């Protein structure tokens, strides 16, 4: 059983509003919306604070709320663990990308 709780998941085998992600086909391939989807997955997961508490206090009765300062980001079968500073940096760059995209008058491809 995993100690990680998935907060966000995109996969070709699931029905979701966002749809499945597109697979990366190399730095020489320009992505298009009509390219096939489904051969890729994206997962974001967090650790609840009670996991560490229960490990360190097997007889404890309290179950603290909240999350640990770690986030798991998975793309296909590659997983990385990010700390708070790394998540802030990723948040900032994703936000900057969205601001730039939405400031353009051109509809994304």
Secondary structure as UniProt FT lines:
FT   STRAND          4..11
FT   TURN            12..13
FT   TURN            17..18
FT   TURN            27..28
FT   TURN            33..34
FT   STRAND          41..48
FT   HELIX           49..56
FT   TURN            58..59
FT   STRAND          67..75
FT   TURN            76..77
FT   STRAND          78..83
FT   HELIX           84..103
//
